[in-house]
Amino acid sequence: MLINCDLGEGFGAWKMGQDEQLMPYVDQANIACGFHAGDPVVMQRAVHHAKLNHVSIGAHPAYPDLQGFGRRSMRLSHSELIALLHYQIGALEGVAQSLGASVDYVKPHGALYNDMMADTDLLDIVMQGVADYHRPLSLMIQATPNWQTHQHMADKHRLTLLFEAFADRRYLDNGQLQPRAQPGAVLDAKQCIQQARQLIKEGKVTTVSGHNLSVKADTLCVHGDGEEALSIAAQLRSLIDELAS
């Protein structure tokens, strides 16, 4: 099991997260590309630290929504969505190449991620956008009970998927994440480690109603903007190393 984290989400004088401290504990860094957060300097710094720590770099594109941190849905045309994906991936790739690094995968952010997981037509457009990039990249999406359907969709685009589960978020019975606005949607450190242990050992997660849901995951997400992100990442690293030994 891998650990991925959303990073590079500062902007100008606004600092967010603990990127440098988190990098040693994660395997994959989802780096913001400037549309919901991040700027050229922040992106460059995040890529630099990912390279130093031998962390795989992923583009973390979003709706063009700096003020709302990419957490507000937008209605975009097919061509607009593909263009904004290519624009953001290309920006991060340019920074990475200048530092002798490369982008390995794409993980959409925020409302774009939630929207595509709830709308198969939108997910298909995102898959097409990643598949149509000038070189092969993997796409990270949420592991749900419908993972076989999503895999079949990706196969049509000849696209490799990375399935992720969330260590720090509560699940609904349908496999979607409980909305952040609802109480208990974001887990504390103790709950997070308990959920991660269940995901790794059993391939299951306990939903908000107490139902055990099967989840096929390749990687666990920790959100870098959380107050306990550093502690959670360190504990997750220890847990994974412990279970692997």
DRENVODREN-295635 format. One record per residue (C-alpha): residue in one letter; x, y, z. Coordinates in steps of 0.001 Angstrom, whole numbers, plus 524288, in hexadecimal, padded with zeros to 5 digits. Layout:
AXYZ/...
END
This chain:
M800008000080000/L804F780D8C7FC3E/I8026F81AB1802BB/N7FEB48268D7FA94/C7FD048347B7FF3A/D7F7CF841267F970/L8032984AC57F9DA/G80801857837F40A/E7FB6185E577F7C8/G800C886B457FC6C/F7FF768777D7F424/G807AA883E07F4B4/A808B888860802D3/W7FE7587E6A806F8/K805318724D80C4A/M7FDD88658480D97/G801D38581B8123F/Q80F11852DB81666/D8146684E1280966/E822AF84CAF80D3A/Q81F8984542819B0/L8157F83C6F81325/M81DB48381980788/P825F082DEE80EE1/Y819978269C812CF/V8126C825EC805BD/D8144E81E857F90A/Q80C68827617F013/A80B12836387F019/N7FEF683BEC7E9A4/I803EB8498E7E666/A7FA85854C47E3C8/C7FBD885AC97D641/G7F798868DB7D891/F7E8E3868437D641/H7E4418659A7E435/A7F1378682A7EB14/G7FFB5868707E84F/D807C68720C7E0A5/P8148A870907D90D/V81D19872107E521/V814C4868F87ED76/M8144B85EDF7E290/Q822FD85FA07E0A4/R8257385DDD7EF33/A81C268524D7F029/V8224A84B7F7E476/H82FDD84DEA7EA08/H82C858477D7F709/A8256883C447F052/K831A7839907E85A/L83A6583A397F464/N831F18302D7FB49/H8300E827507EF67/V82160829E07EF90/S8192F827747E363/I8137F8342B7DE0D/G80551835777DA0F/A7FE50841077D3E9/H7F2E18459C7DC57/P7EA5084D627D2D7/A7DDB58541D7D6D1/Y7D2DE85CDF7D241/P7D7E586AF37D090/D7D3A386F217DE41/L7DE838753D7E664/Q7D52C87C5E7EF5F/G7CD6D870207F269/F7D956867197F301/G7D39B85F0E7E7ED/R7C88685A247F076/R7BD90860407E864/S7B7F68591A7DCB3/M7B84B85F577CF3D/R7B14E85BC67C2AD/L7BB8D85AC17B7FF/S7BA87855D77AA21/H7C1568497C7A5BA/S7CBFC8512079EC5/E7CDC985ACA7A9FF/L7CFDB84FF07B3E4/I7D9DE848C37AB9E/A7E1098557E7A8B8/L7E1CA8596B7B708/L7E72084BE87BA78/H7F1B684CD17B01F/Y7F4F885AD17B421/Q7F6F0857537C265/I7FE1584A827C00A/G806EE8515A7B65F/A80A1885C337C00B/L80E67852907CA7A/E8159F84A417C09C/G81D54856247BC13/V8216A859207CA0D/A824D684ADC7CC83/Q82CFB849657C02C/S834B3855A67C380/L8386684F2D7D05F/G83BAC842017CA5F/A82F0E83BA87CF05/S822D2836B97C84D/V81427835E87CA5B/D80F5E827E47CBCC/Y800AA828F97CD9D/V7F4E2831FA7CEDF/K7EBA1833457DA6B/P7E0BA83D577D8D0/H7DDFB846037E48F/G7D230849BD7EC94/A7C55584C0E7E5AA/L7CA9B846F17D8C3/Y7CE5F83A297DF5E/N7C14D838F87E662/D7B99883C827DA2C/M7C076832917D191/M7BE66827C87DBA4/A7AFD782AD97DBD8/D7AE3D82C897CD10/T7B363821F97C3E5/D7B24882B027B814/L7BB2A834E47BEB7/L7C46782A0E7C306/D7C53C825647B4FD/I7C9158331D7B08B/V7D3A1833CD7BAF8/M7D893826737B6BE/Q7D8E782B057A8A8/G7E032837587AC8D/V7EAC482FB97B3AA/A7EB82825647A908/D7ECD382FE879E7C/Y7F868836627A529/H804A28359879CD3/R80A8382AA07A4F6/P8050A81FDB7ADB7/L800C0823A87BB6C/S7F8F581BF97C571/L7EC4E8213F7CB37/M7E981820627D9C1/I7DB2481ED47DD3D/Q7D36681ABA7E925/A7D23080C3B7EBE3/T7C3A38092E7EC8C/P7BB007FD127EB67/N7B9E4800CF7DCEC/W7C8817FF727DA93/Q7C69A7F51D7D003/T7BDFF7FE647C82E/H7C83F809007C984/Q7D2E57FF877C56F/H7CB1E7FBC37B965/M7C99580A277B5D8/A7D82F80C547B778/D7DB638006F7AF31/K7D429806A57A3C4/H7DD728123C7A4CF/R7E944809637A6FF/L7EB0A810907B3CE/T7F13980B527C044/L7E99A80E077CCB7/L7EE7180FC47DA92/F7E39980D1A7E45A/E7E42A814D57F0EB/A7DD4D813E37FDEB/F7DC9F81EBB807F9/A7E29581C8E81536/D7DD5B8294E81AC7/R7CF75829F98156E/R7C2BA823778196C/Y7BBD681B2780F1E/L7AD8681A6580B66/D7A70380D49808CC/N7A7D280F737FA0A/G7B699810867FA9A/Q7B6EF81F4B7F8FE/L7BD158283D80313/Q7B48F82ECD80D46/P7B3AD83D55809B4/R7BD31845BF8115C/A7B22284E8D81607/Q7AC5D8436281DED/P7B139840BD82BD3/G7BAF68359D82CC7/A7BE93835C281E55/V7CCFD837F382155/L7D30682DF982A8F/D7DC50831248359D/A7E9B682AC483663/K7E56381F0983E80/Q7D9A481C38835B8/C7E22B81E06829B6/I7EC0D813BB82DE0/Q7E12080A5583183/Q7DAF780C0A82423/A7E80380A9381D4A/R7EAE57FDF382499/Q7DDA37F87B82085/L7DFDD7FC8281253/I7ED5A7F665811B5/K7EA8A7E9CA81917/E7DC767E70D814F0/G7DA517EF0F80896/K7CE4A7F4D580F29/V7C9A98018681535/T7BEDB803A881F3F/T7B4F880D8E81A0F/V7ADC2818268217B/S7A28780EAF82415/G7AB83803C2828BC/H7AB297FBD881C20/N7B7C57F514817E1/L7BAD67F8DA809D6/S7C4D97F1C48016D/V7CEE17FB227FBB0/K7D96C7F7507F1DC/A7E4388014E7F3B3/D7F2358032B7EF1E/T7F4E980F787F6EE/L7EFF7816B6802FD/C7EDB382560802C5/V7F12A82EC580DA4/H7ED3383CED80B8B/G7F8FC845A080D9E/D7F0D08513A81238/G7EBB184A4881E5D/E7F03E84E8982BD8/E7F4BC840B782F0E/A7F9F983D7A82188/L8082B83C00825A0/S804F48335B83149/I7FBA782B1082926/A805838296781E1F/A810278253982796/Q8072D81B7382E42/L80288816258213A/R8108B8142581CC4/S8137980C9682933/L806FC8049B827C4/I809C7800CD819A5/D817E87FD6C81CBE/E8135E7F56582874/L809457EDBA820AE/A812DF7EB8481588/S81D437E5AE81E5A/
END
